[in-house]
Amino acid sequence: MKVLLLNVQLFPWSSDHAARSKRILAFLLRSGADIICLTELWYGVSDFKRFLAPIYPYSTQSVAAGTKHYLGCFNVCMPSVWHGGLLLLSKRPIENPKQLVFSAAAHTDALVSKGALKVTVEGIDVVLTHLQAHYTDDARIVREIQVQELAEFVENSNRLVFAGDLNVDAFNEPHTITLSLIHI
């Protein structure tokens, strides 16, 4: 099974959204991947699904959900206002789609439902995630919480493909990587 992970960085305010989307879609069509995992697809999810459906008829995406604990919020903690930017597409049938919305967030990541998607394709669990961005103390604490939640999310997986934007600085956060390898 060939799995492709791509952080597309398509934001609603990207001035070159249309041109970049066309180039990304052309690349995905040529990739030959059986499963495509996209992160930071904040805008144009429906267009991507529709355009790729002839080859990748099966898909699941993150949706806006839940109220999170925002590290550093004081009186009011609002629920996320945007989906998590994750899209998973497959040539083969997807079974048991699940979404995890992380319980903690910091900075602008608190506005989106960051988390993970988990599906089963031909007996293999495929997990796509996007962890907290930024490299402040608050963000590092949040990432550690998110890694623990991911470990619980994949706990019963025997055959696992894990893909995502981990936003980990390997030089300054080696403990997070170790934690990820031990638990996931």
VEXLUM-476408 format. One line per 2 residues: their letters; for each residue x, y, z of C-alpha. Coordinates in nm, 4 decimals. Each point is the difference from the previous one (the first is absolute). Example, Ala and Ser with C-alpha at 12.3 -4.5 7.8 and 13.67 -1.06 7.14 Angstrom:
residues 2
as	1.2300 -0.4500 0.7800 ~ 0.1370 0.3440 -0.0660;
***
This chain:
residues 184
mk	0.0000 0.0000 0.0000 ~ 0.1446 0.3355 -0.1067;
vl	-0.0829 0.2901 0.2342 ~ 0.0714 0.3643 -0.0812;
ll	0.0085 0.2749 0.2641 ~ -0.0022 0.3635 -0.1058;
nv	-0.0361 0.3195 0.2009 ~ -0.1733 0.2182 -0.2597;
ql	-0.0084 0.3255 0.2012 ~ -0.3166 0.1210 -0.1715;
fp	-0.1469 0.2736 0.2145 ~ -0.3141 0.1989 -0.0868;
ws	0.2106 0.3162 -0.0214 ~ 0.2672 -0.1473 -0.2314;
sd	0.0219 0.2332 -0.3003 ~ 0.1251 -0.2807 -0.2254;
ha	-0.2578 -0.2559 0.1142 ~ -0.1441 -0.0801 -0.3438;
ar	0.3356 -0.0445 -0.1744 ~ 0.1508 -0.2043 0.2846;
sk	-0.3109 -0.2171 0.0235 ~ 0.0253 -0.0873 -0.3704;
ri	0.3690 -0.0926 0.0335 ~ -0.0634 -0.2076 0.3119;
la	-0.2937 -0.1819 -0.1584 ~ 0.2052 -0.0787 -0.3124;
fl	0.2792 -0.1362 0.2195 ~ -0.2436 -0.2150 0.2004;
lr	-0.1487 -0.1465 -0.3179 ~ 0.3484 -0.1004 -0.1209;
sg	0.1143 -0.1329 0.3375 ~ -0.1316 -0.3533 -0.0365;
ad	-0.0709 -0.0077 0.3741 ~ -0.2650 -0.2346 0.1335;
ii	-0.0703 0.2316 0.2932 ~ 0.0525 0.3765 0.0123;
cl	0.0309 0.1786 0.3349 ~ -0.0277 0.3798 -0.0149;
te	0.0608 0.2458 0.2824 ~ -0.0692 0.3740 0.0116;
lw	-0.2717 -0.0233 -0.2621 ~ -0.1900 0.2823 0.1655;
yg	-0.1751 0.1097 -0.3176 ~ -0.1339 -0.1936 -0.2971;
vs	-0.0611 -0.3426 0.1567 ~ -0.3151 -0.0569 -0.2085;
df	0.1821 0.0960 -0.3194 ~ 0.2843 -0.2423 0.0753;
kr	-0.2416 -0.2834 0.0777 ~ -0.2068 0.0623 -0.3132;
fl	0.3006 0.0301 -0.2325 ~ 0.1744 -0.3109 0.1375;
ap	-0.3146 -0.2155 0.0392 ~ 0.0416 -0.1895 -0.3309;
iy	0.3268 -0.1498 0.1293 ~ -0.0518 0.0385 0.3764;
py	-0.3715 -0.0694 0.0545 ~ 0.0356 -0.0516 0.3767;
st	0.0781 0.2831 0.2382 ~ -0.0372 0.1386 0.3476;
qs	0.0777 0.3450 0.1329 ~ 0.0276 0.1809 0.3286;
va	-0.2968 0.2059 0.1094 ~ -0.0358 0.2815 0.2521;
ag	-0.0900 -0.1571 0.3300 ~ 0.0160 0.0331 0.3717;
tk	0.1119 0.2489 0.2571 ~ 0.3638 -0.0049 0.0970;
hy	0.2045 0.1062 0.2969 ~ 0.2086 0.2903 -0.1244;
lg	0.3226 0.0261 0.1859 ~ 0.0157 0.3529 0.1309;
cf	-0.3673 0.0944 -0.0408 ~ -0.1439 0.1685 0.3037;
nv	-0.3730 0.0703 0.0100 ~ -0.1352 -0.1199 -0.3330;
cm	0.1066 -0.2977 -0.2108 ~ -0.1819 -0.0117 -0.3311;
ps	-0.0488 -0.3163 -0.2063 ~ 0.1983 -0.0327 -0.3203;
vw	-0.1413 0.1885 -0.2950 ~ 0.1749 -0.1908 -0.2801;
hg	0.0541 -0.3640 -0.0926 ~ 0.3389 -0.1651 0.0540;
gl	0.1275 0.0271 -0.3589 ~ 0.0378 -0.3778 -0.0443;
ll	-0.1128 -0.1998 -0.3039 ~ 0.0653 -0.3684 -0.0593;
ls	-0.0779 -0.1455 -0.3448 ~ 0.0175 -0.3629 -0.1079;
kr	-0.0324 -0.2126 -0.3134 ~ -0.1213 -0.2834 0.2226;
pi	-0.3009 -0.0097 0.2337 ~ 0.0385 0.1763 0.3348;
en	-0.1403 -0.1661 0.3099 ~ -0.0510 0.1255 0.3570;
pk	0.0734 0.3709 -0.0530 ~ 0.0691 0.1786 0.3288;
ql	0.1014 0.3516 0.0942 ~ 0.1880 0.1155 0.3058;
vf	-0.0175 0.3683 0.0917 ~ 0.2813 0.0876 0.2367;
sa	-0.1093 0.1240 0.3407 ~ 0.2707 0.2663 0.0216;
aa	0.1096 0.2804 -0.2306 ~ 0.2035 0.3193 0.0131;
ht	0.0485 0.3117 -0.2104 ~ -0.1906 0.0155 -0.3299;
da	-0.0272 -0.3806 -0.0069 ~ -0.2758 0.0458 0.2581;
lv	-0.2247 0.1240 -0.2815 ~ 0.0019 -0.3348 -0.1830;
sk	-0.0924 -0.3564 0.0870 ~ 0.3498 -0.1430 -0.0197;
ga	0.0154 -0.3697 0.0626 ~ 0.0199 -0.3221 -0.1949;
lk	-0.1916 -0.2197 -0.2412 ~ 0.0136 -0.3779 0.0198;
vt	-0.1335 -0.2380 -0.2635 ~ 0.0491 -0.3648 -0.0849;
ve	0.0925 -0.0941 -0.3574 ~ 0.0400 -0.3715 -0.0755;
gi	0.0703 -0.0838 0.3629 ~ 0.2550 0.2792 0.0512;
dv	-0.0757 0.2985 0.2223 ~ 0.1045 0.3283 -0.1592;
vl	0.0336 0.2988 0.2328 ~ 0.0388 0.3577 -0.1195;
th	0.0738 0.2759 0.2501 ~ 0.1086 0.3600 0.0403;
lq	0.1491 0.1011 0.3344 ~ 0.0195 0.3414 0.1642;
ah	0.2203 0.2502 -0.1853 ~ 0.2334 0.2622 0.1516;
yt	0.2982 -0.0562 0.2286 ~ -0.0945 0.1864 0.3156;
dd	-0.0182 -0.1649 0.3411 ~ -0.3820 -0.0100 -0.0257;
ar	0.0182 -0.1683 -0.3415 ~ 0.2470 -0.2622 0.1230;
iv	-0.2272 -0.0887 0.2921 ~ -0.2977 -0.0251 -0.2356;
re	0.1932 -0.2273 -0.2406 ~ 0.0854 -0.2355 0.2857;
iq	-0.3701 -0.0198 0.0945 ~ -0.0890 -0.0637 -0.3654;
vq	0.2591 -0.2782 -0.0327 ~ -0.1509 -0.1723 0.3051;
el	-0.3466 0.0266 -0.1558 ~ 0.1324 -0.1414 -0.3282;
ae	0.1528 -0.2934 0.1862 ~ -0.3427 -0.0810 0.1467;
fv	-0.1661 0.0513 -0.3412 ~ 0.2201 -0.2643 -0.1672;
en	0.0316 -0.2278 0.3023 ~ -0.1843 -0.2973 -0.1511;
sn	0.1640 0.0184 -0.3430 ~ 0.2114 -0.2985 -0.1006;
rl	0.0883 0.0992 -0.3566 ~ 0.0441 0.3760 -0.0168;
vf	0.1090 0.2640 -0.2489 ~ 0.0548 0.3301 0.1787;
ag	0.0268 0.3259 -0.1975 ~ -0.0198 0.3657 0.0863;
dl	0.1447 0.3379 0.0745 ~ 0.1498 -0.0490 0.3454;
nv	0.1392 0.3536 0.0353 ~ 0.2794 -0.1366 0.2166;
da	0.3382 0.1676 0.0160 ~ 0.2209 -0.3099 0.0163;
fn	0.2935 0.1985 0.1361 ~ -0.1834 0.1779 0.2806;
ep	-0.2771 -0.2514 0.0774 ~ 0.1632 -0.3456 -0.0050;
ht	-0.2214 -0.1106 0.2924 ~ -0.3104 0.0472 -0.2163;
it	0.1426 -0.2194 -0.2745 ~ 0.0972 -0.2657 0.2546;
ls	-0.3496 0.0173 0.1463 ~ -0.1474 -0.0368 -0.3494;
li	0.2127 -0.3043 -0.0817 ~ -0.0702 -0.1712 0.3303;
hi	-0.3758 0.0427 -0.0084 ~ -0.0948 0.0052 -0.3662;
***
